[in-house]
Amino acid sequence: MAITGIELQYITKYINKLASGYYVSNIYSINESALLFKLHHTEKSDIYLVLSTFGIWITSTKITNIVPNKLLKRLRTDIIRYKFGKIDQIELERIICITFHNHEKITKLILEFFGGGNIILCDDEMKILALLHSINSRHRQLYVGSKYEYPPKNFSNVLEMNLKELTADIKNAKTNIAKFIGINYRIPHKYVHIILVLSKIDPKRNCNDLSNDEINMLFNSIKKILYIIINGEHKTTVIEDENNELDIIPVETQLTNTIKKVSGINEGMDYIFTKKFIEENKFNKTTKVENKYEELKNRLKEQSNAIEIVKTKFFAMTELAKTLSNCIKNGIININDQKIQKTFDKYQVYINKEKNIKFLKINNKKIKVKENMSLHSIISTIYDESKKQIQSIKSIENAKNKTEKELIKIKNQATKIRNNVSFEKIRKKKWFERYRWFYTHEGLLAIGGKDTSSNSIIIRKHLTRNDIVFHADIFGSPFFILKDGINAHEDSIIEVANMTACFSRAWRESTHGLNVYWVNSTQIKKSAPSGQFLSKGSFQIEGKRNYVKTSELKLAIGIELLDGNNVIVISGPPHVIINKCKRYVIIAPTGEDISEMAKKIQYEFSKSYMNNKIKLDEIIQALPSGKSHIIDVI
């Protein structure tokens, strides 16, 4: 599939809308022509944006590195932590310019999707800082240090087309209508076909044969198709074209070569190119193994051929020995006898002499014989040699059996590698997953701050009238909010109080029996009294505080199985997690630091969830600050 200028119009609008307010938190290499940008927002889910020489789209799958991209290091230096500005398409050209900015400067990334494609990093004045491919042609030169220049335009912008100009151009054209639309307005063949079907015009009709009514119908059809595609009012179909390649049609169609229905152009591109990336990754990872597989197949064939050759020699020798034995039974014992010579001729046996050594040559096998050797001795020598051939066959068969076992092992290894090619379906996280969170036994959501900044955010942005707020009676405590907690059961209040204590400084200091209080949302004052100052993440609390004494510090870390094979790491009070998760660990303060504890928990979870990649970072996020030890594993 090659992205078209019309499809690019929609994609740029789509990405601009979704990525507004995001910044680049990381960049990964997919292959030599594609990169994956991780865009982060403080309040929204991360976006993964693929930038390549053949298209740009938001992906739902994170592909691991296939082949290193030479621009990766430079882009990480120049763009990470920069805010995503906007994407501009150059008219209907297959060229886009993405602007990134921080407080001090602006950086631009140019993507060209024609020819071999290109990715070009520029400063605010369009001076090239780095690029994937240098260009030195008659029309333009692109290299590090030069100023970026757009290629010369050689077609009319269909978005600016009006009926009067279209009519005049068609009347003066000397070609058929299909070619005219495709060449003059750079409309892809797949859309030309749909437009002409919609207009009820034969693609082979000469332009100057069209009536004004037909031209008017054609004009309206073009505008309709463009509107449907560019404004996202389309139902996209993934098809297989005449070259057996996948492509997308973002309009209603009756085509029979449909592969899959998707929700839009972006999803169609993601489906097609993700599949391509995965196949490329499988090919790269299995090439070495598959080469070994072919080598073993050839060796097996050679061994089978060798066995047949040796068997042929063995049967020839035994038959010869039997025939000569019959000659002796008939009284013929002289090797020079005519009947013996006829037998030798029949079995293609020759007596040669090389360097004064006498040989009996049977099927190219030389058997050393003594001078004036009797026929009895020759027969005995042939039998001895045939026994050696039997041993040789057994030896080759043993080697062949070993090769066959190796072949099965390599084949299974290649299959395993292909099936385990690493890619990750990106799960869209819920808004509260950026904080501490859990559901109480009665299904109420509790969220807590991870640091000073998130403490402030949950109170300022997520606290509503029916919520209650928790805080431990110790310096270094998070705020926890129990959503709709005003009428919560006492058990839910105790559960949130315990979580507040566990994620406070009390865990680090192993302080048991800590008091935690809760208040109504109306008691929280977000600004300091006149003449006073509140530090970041702090709030003034008015009125009565309701205290809950926590008896012990215990926390459960569990794995919840989501749709398919996806899993999520959650933490909470032990009895809540026990009822929710099949696999969990219970931890208490003191012991090993957070990273070592996370590795131990990851190991325990991997025993039950071998097919799921449980990330260490996700476990670390679920753990309290300070040292911990495992007291129970289920």
Sequence and secondary structure as in RCSB ss.txt:
>XXXX:A:sequence
MAITGIELQYITKYINKLASGYYVSNIYSINESALLFKLHHTEKSDIYLVLSTFGIWITSTKITNIVPNKLLKRL
RTDIIRYKFGKIDQIELERIICITFHNHEKITKLILEFFGGGNIILCDDEMKILALLHSINSRHRQLYVGSKYEY
PPKNFSNVLEMNLKELTADIKNAKTNIAKFIGINYRIPHKYVHIILVLSKIDPKRNCNDLSNDEINMLFNSIKKI
LYIIINGEHKTTVIEDENNELDIIPVETQLTNTIKKVSGINEGMDYIFTKKFIEENKFNKTTKVENKYEELKNRL
KEQSNAIEIVKTKFFAMTELAKTLSNCIKNGIININDQKIQKTFDKYQVYINKEKNIKFLKINNKKIKVKENMSL
HSIISTIYDESKKQIQSIKSIENAKNKTEKELIKIKNQATKIRNNVSFEKIRKKKWFERYRWFYTHEGLLAIGGK
DTSSNSIIIRKHLTRNDIVFHADIFGSPFFILKDGINAHEDSIIEVANMTACFSRAWRESTHGLNVYWVNSTQIK
KSAPSGQFLSKGSFQIEGKRNYVKTSELKLAIGIELLDGNNVIVISGPPHVIINKCKRYVIIAPTGEDISEMAKK
IQYEFSKSYMNNKIKLDEIIQALPSGKSHIIDVI
>XXXX:A:secstr
    HHHHHHHHHHHHHHHTT EEEEEEEEETTEEEEEEE SSS  EEEEEESS EEEESEEE  SS  TTHHHH
HHHHTT EEEEEEE TTSSEEEEEEE SS EEEEEEE STT EEEEEETT BEEEESS EE SS EE TTSB   
    S  GGG  HHHHHHHHHH  SBHHHHHHHHH   HHHHHHHHHHHT  TTSBGGG  HHHHHHHHHHHHHH
HHHHHTT   EEEEE TTS EEEE S    S EEEEESSHHHHHHHHHHHHHHHHHHHHHHHHHHHHHHHHHHHH
HHHHHHHHHHHHHHHHHHHHHHHHHHHHHTT   TTSHHHHHHHHHTTEEEEEETTEEEEEETTEEEEE TT  H
HHHHHHHHHHHHHHHHHHHHHHHHHHHHHHHHHHHHHHHHHHHHT  EEE     GGGGSEEEE TTS EEEE S
SHHHHHHHHHHH  TT EEEEESSSS  EEEETTGGG  HHHHHHHHHHHHHTSHHHHHT  S EEEEEEGGGEE
SS  TT    TT  EE S  EEEE     EEEEEEE STT EEEEEE HHHHHHH SEEEEEEEEEE HHHHHHH
HHHHHHTT TTS   HHHHHHHS SS EEEEEE 
